[in-house]
Amino acid sequence: MVLSKVSCAAAACCSSWAISLRSRHLVPECIKMEGMQLFDRITWNPNQMNGQPCIRGMRLTVRRVVEAVAIYPNRDDLFRNYPELEPEDVRQALAFAAASLEDSATESNAA
């Protein structure tokens, strides 16, 4: 998985940063993954939520959103319990979580 900077007017003075999944380096908030996946709602701040990826700089982690989707499969219930979330936040949180997982097979000795 490769992340690259996207042309972003706010990049020079961006106070919200995103993390490169591969190298763990800070990059401006506007990032793109190989395959043109844009995560402009996923932010990372080492001083917020123990450095976990968050949604739009809020104190709401990607992990919490993914857990909430599992708890509230009905999106109406999800948005009622998390009114600050928008549908695009949920979509990007799920896509970010999926992109964060390595897609490879490993050999196991289990019989």
Buried (B, 14 or more C-beta within 10 A) or exposed (E): BEBEEBEBEEEEEBEBBBBBBEEEEEBBBBBBBEEEBEBBBBBBBEEBBEEBBBBBBBEBBBBBBBEBBEEBEEEEEBBEEBEEBBEEBBEBBBBBBEBEEEEEEEEEEEE
